[in-house]
Amino acid sequence: MQLSKNKKYQFIFFSILSIFIIFNGGNSNLLIQVNFILISMFFLYCIRDKNYYLHFKFFYIKNKIFIFFYLSFIFFLIFQLIPISTEYLKVFSPQKFYYITELRSNILFSPITLSPSNSFFQMLNFTSLLIFLFILKMIFYTERHKYRLFFFLSLIGFLSALFAILMYLNGNPDFLIFKNSYKDSSTGLFINRTVFAIFLLFSLIASLEFLKKLSDLEFNKKKDNFFLKIYIRIFIIFISIGIITSFSRIGNFLLLITVLGYLINEFFFSKSNNNSFRNIILLILLFDIVILGFYFGSSELFNRFLFLKEEIFEINSAEVKLGRLEIAKFALYQINDFKFFGYGAGAFETLFQIKFENLDNTFANHAHSDFIEFIGEFGLIGFILLIFSISKFFFNYNNYKFVNLIFISYLIIILGFDFSLHLPLIQILFLIFFTLNTRFIQ
């Protein structure tokens, strides 16, 4: 069977995305660099095609103001990396200047960021996100293409969940080069159970949207999709089990509001009379969440949805006891010391170690509140540039459709109470769904 041009390009895109999914959501500087190289080469390959180039050109013309703001944000990240004279550093970052003077060394030049290495790779990551957006608008430009991507996410989510469940049932042993730090929950190849659960939530919504399309009467007139619907339903079952057995409070809470959101939308707001899809949502609530949730830990069935019940992350030492909330408060207080130009993208761990030298080998590499950490990393100037670059989405009333409201709820909860939005894969998934499910560009 000969593949069409679109399928060839899209399958290459799927392959690149699979690398992130297999290797811990791209949560390392090495993978960020590999991704930047792969996605840049793929972009150059795509743009050689005349049709794709026209799509890119059209996208740029319609959104050049917002692209300008995002490029300004990228240049701001580069500015954080440039070594500047300590005389000017005292103006741009008085707190960094104070740290340098405390070292009592003759340092003449220093960048604003506290961690130049991490900030460099974060700059590459944010550049990759823009390139991802360009590619999405070049090669996924029809409804058929969108649902092809949804099927891929459904399939890869199913395979990830299946592997994670099998590992979980066998005590989560280390697998090849992958070390599993969670022995009592499903994580698969991910290092963090919440990140794994959020990834599966994206796969779940892709599955539901694909299944909803298959259940559409007009769509079914063109093709018999009986077996395909069975496959997707099986995928949903395993994806749901994967989320439940992750035992992530945020992940399970978002699963609950997702299913309830679909139920409310289908029964009260949806204009289509799709009884088949409504029955499937009810079945997911009853079987996937209640019955399977009871089977995989009945004593914690209710507590698993209370993601703010207790602190998940805690550090103890002789002089300090820090929990999830205390770390977020610490990050909030640090904003005042780096309010305009920030302490550098990816530099929170360095800041934490500077402030808490007595913690030995224990550290916090994230603030457990992405919103607070982003402001601290970028400063007010960088954060405002980033907000301006995505502001077009929020000013278009047509973008507030049901699926996007679900993702906005994800965004608010993750920004407020988790660090998953700092992982490249989660950033890419938000970018994919907001791009393909909105009128972000015309």
N, C-alpha and C positions, 0 to 999 in steps of 0.2 A: 504494500500500500504506500503510495506516494503522499508525503505530507505537503500541505499547502505552505506558502511562504509565512503566513501569520502563525501557523502552528509551530513551525521551526523556530521562529523568534520567541514565541511564547514558551516553548519547552526549554529553551536556553535560560529564559528568565526564571522558570520554575526550578531549574537546576541550581542556579545561584541562590535562590531563596532556600532551597533544601540544605545547602551548606550551613546556613545560619541555624536552621532548625535542628540539624544533627549535632552541631558543635555549640551547644549551650546558649543558643540565641545570640551568637556573635559577641558574647560577653568577655572579650579579651582584646587587647590592643593589636595582637597579631591578626586576629580575624577581622578587625576593623580595617586594617591595612589591606588584607587579602580581598575583602569585599570592595574596597575603594578601587583597587586595581581591576578586579573582574567587572564591576559595574561600569567603570569608565571605558574599558575596552569594548564592552557590549554596547554602550551608548555610541561610540564612534562607529561600530559596526552597523548599528541601526540607522544612523544618520546618513550613511552612504546610499540608502534606498530613497528614491525620489519621493515616493508617497509618504514615507515616514518623516522625511525632512520637511515636507509641507505641513504635516501635522504638528511637528515641533515649532515651525515658524508661526503657524496660526496660534498655537498656545502662547508663544512668547509675545506676540503682538497684543493679544487680548489681556495679558497679565504682566506686562513689562514693569508697571509701577511696583507691584508686589514682589516681583522677582528682584527688582532693584533693592527693595528693603531687605530681602533675604540675603542678597549678595553683600549688602552693607553689614549685615549681621555676621556673615562669614569673615569679612575683612576685620570686623571688630575682634573676632576670636583670634585672628592672625596678629592683630595689634597687641593682644594680651601676651603673645609669645615673644614679641620683639624685645631684645635687651635694650633698655634705655638707661641713660645716665641716672645715677642715684639722686642727682639734684632734681630731675624731672619726676623721678619715681616718688619723691616726697610729696609731689603735687597730685599725681594720679592715684597713688596708693600709699597713704601715710602709714598704714598698718604694716604693709610689706617692708617699707623703709625702716620701721621700728624693729622688725624681726632681724633685718640685716645688721643694724647697729648693735643689736644684742649679741650678735655673733662676734663682734669686735674684730672683724677681718676687713682688709682693705679691698672691698668689692666696689668697683667703679661702675659696672653695668649689671642690670638685673631686669628680667621681665616682670610684668605685673602678676602673672599667675604664680601660684605657690608650687605647682607641679607642671613644669614645661613639657615633660614627656606625655603625661596623660592629656594635657590640653591640646597638644599637637594631634593626637589620635582622635580626640573628640571633634576637632576642627575637620579632620578627614571624614568623620562619620556624618556630620551635619552637611558637608558637601555631597556625600553619597546620597543623602536623602533627597536633595534637589535633583540629582541625576536620576534617581529612582522615579521621581515625579515626571521628569521628561520622558523617560522610557514608557511609563504607564500610559501616558497620553499619546504616545506614538503607536504602540502595538496593541492596546486594548481600547478600541474605539467603537465597538458595537455591543449590543446586549448579549449576543452569542459569546463574544470574547469574555465579557464579564462573568458569565456563568461557567465558562470553562475554567476561569481562575477560581471561582467558588468551589467547583468540583475538585480541583487540585488541593485546595485548603482542607476540604472535607476528607479527602483520601489521606493526605499527609497527617492530619489530625488523628484519624482513625489508627494509622500505623504507629504513630507516636504513643497514643493511649494504650494500644494493644501491647506494645513493647514494655511500657511503664507498668502496666498491670501485671504482666508476667514476671517482671523483675520484683515488683512489690510482693507478690505471692511467694517468691523464693527468697525473701529477706533482703532484697536490694543489694546483692553482692556487687563488688566492683567489676566493671565490664571493660576489658581491654585497657585503654588509656583513660577511661572515664572512672573517676572516683565518686562514689555515691555517699554524700554526707547525711542523707535522710534515710534511716533504716525502717521507719514506721509510716511512710507515706509514699505515694507514687510521684516520681519526678522524671523517670525515664533517663534521658541524657542531659537534662537540665540540672543546674546546680542549685536552683531554688524552686521550691514547690509552688509558691505563688506565681512566679513567672510562668511556670509550666501550666498552671491552671488558667491563667489569663490567655496564654497562647491557645489552649483548647477552647476557651470561650469564643475566640475569633473563628476557630474551626467549626464550632457549634452553630454560630450565626450564619456562616457560609453554607453549612449543611441545611439549615432551616430555610434560608432564602432559595437555595437550589431546589429543595423539596417543594416549597411553595410554588415555584415556577412549574415543576413537574405535575403538581396537582391542579394547575390551571386548566380549565376545560378546553379553552381555545387552543392552548399549546398541545394538549393531548390529542386533538383532532389530527394533528400533522404527523404524530409518531407515537407508537406504543412504547411507553416508558415503565411498564409494570415492574420488570426486574430491576431496572435502575432505581426505582423508588424503594424497593426492598433493600438494595445495597446501601442506599443513603440512610435508611432507617436503622440498619445494623451499625453503620458508622456512628450515628447519633447515640446509640446505646453505649458503645464503648467509649466515646468521647465523654459522655455524662459520667460513666463509671470512673474514668480517669480524673475528672474534676473532683468528684466526690472523694475518691481515695487519695487525692493530694492532701486532704484535710487542711487545706488553706481556708481560713475564715473569709478572707476577702474574695477568693475564688468561688467558694460555695455561696456566699451572699450575692455575688454578681450573677451566678447561675440562677438563683431563685428569682431575682428581679427580672432577669431576661425572660424566663418562662412565663412569669406572671404578666410581664409587659406584653408578650405576644398574645396571651390569653385575652387581656383587656382590649388590645388593639383589634383582634379578630372578632370579638363579640360585640364591641361597641362602636368602633371607628372605621373598620375596614368596609369598603363599598362592595367588595367582591363577596359573593355567597359561596365561599370555599369550605364546605362542611368537612371534606376529607382532611384538609390541613388543620382545621379546628380540632378534630378528633385526635390527630397526631399530637398536637400540643397538649391536650388533656392527658393523653397516654404518657407523654414524657413527664408531666407533673406527677402522675400517679405512680408509674412504674420506675422511671429513671431516678427520680428524686426521692420519693417517699419509700417505696419498697426496697430499691437498691441502697438508698441511704440508710435505711434501718438495718439491712443485711450487713453493710460494711461499717459497723460501729453504732449500734442502736443507742448506747448511752450518750453519745456525743451528737446525735442527729440534730437536736435543736441548737446546742451550743456552737456547732460548726458554722451556723449562719450569723452568729453574733461576733463580727470581726473586731469590734471595739471592746469586747468583754474584758480582756486582759492583755497585757503587753506581750508581744511575741518575742521581742529581741531584748536581751538583758545582758549587761556587763557588770561584773562584780570585781572589786579589788579591796585592798585594805582601807583605801581612802575615798573611794568613789563608787557609787552604785547608779548606773545609768540604764534606764529602760527606753523603750521605743519613743515614748512621749518626751522624755528628758533630752534625747538626742535631737528630736525635732525642735525643741525649745532652744537647745544650744545653737543649732543652725540658724534659728530666727534671730537670736541675739547677735550673731556674727555679721548679719547683713549690715548693721550700722557701721561696722569697721571697714567694710568694703562696698559701701552703698552705691557708688557710681560706676566703677569699673570691675567690680567683682574680684573674687580670689582665683578665678580660672576654671574653665570647664574641666570636670573630672578631678578637681583638687580638694574635694571635701575630706578625703581620707588623710591627706597631708595636714590640713588644717586641724583635724581632730587629734592627730598625733602630736602636733605642736602644743596644743592646749592641754593634753592629758599625757604627759610624758611618763607617768607612773603606772601605766597600764601594761607595761612589758610587751608581750606579743599579741595582746588583745586589741582589736581596733574596730572601728565602724567605717565602712567605705561608702555609706550612703546615709542621708539624713532621715530616712523613713518618711519623708514628705517631699515629693518631687517638686511641688510648687515652691516651697521654701528654698530647696537646694538650687533650683534653676535661678532664682533671683540672686542668691548668694554667689553662684558661679559666674553669672553674666553681669551682675550689677544692674542698676536701673537702666542704664543706657543700652546694654546688650539685650536685656529682657524686653524693653520697649520696641527695639528694632525687630525682635522676633515676633512680638504680638502684632505689629503693623503688617508684617509679611503674610500673616494668615488671617488678617481681619476681614478680608473679602468674604470668607465663608460665613461669618456671623452676621453680615449685613444683607445677606440674601435670604429672604423669607422662604423661598422654595427649598432651601437646604435643610429645613427643619422637618424632614420626613421621619417616619417612625424609627427606621433602623438607625438613623443618625442620632436620634434622641437617646437610643440605647447606648450608643458609643459615647455620647456626651456625658451620660451618667457614669460610664466606665471612667472617662477622663477625669471627671470631678473627684470621684472616689480615689482613684490611683494617685492623682496629684496631691490630694490631701493626706492620704494615709499609707502610701507605699512608695517604693523606689523603682517599680517595674518600667516606668516610662524612660528611665535612663538606659535601658537595654536596647540595642539597635533593632532586634527583631520586633519588639513591641512597637517601637517608633514606626517601623516599616509597615506593620499591619494596620496601625491607625491611618497611616498615609494612604495605603491601598483602599481601605473601605471609605474614607472620607472623599477620596478622589473619584472612585467609581460609583458612589452612591449619592453624589451631589451634582449641582450645577456650578461647581467650583470654578470651572472654566467652560467657555462656550466656543 
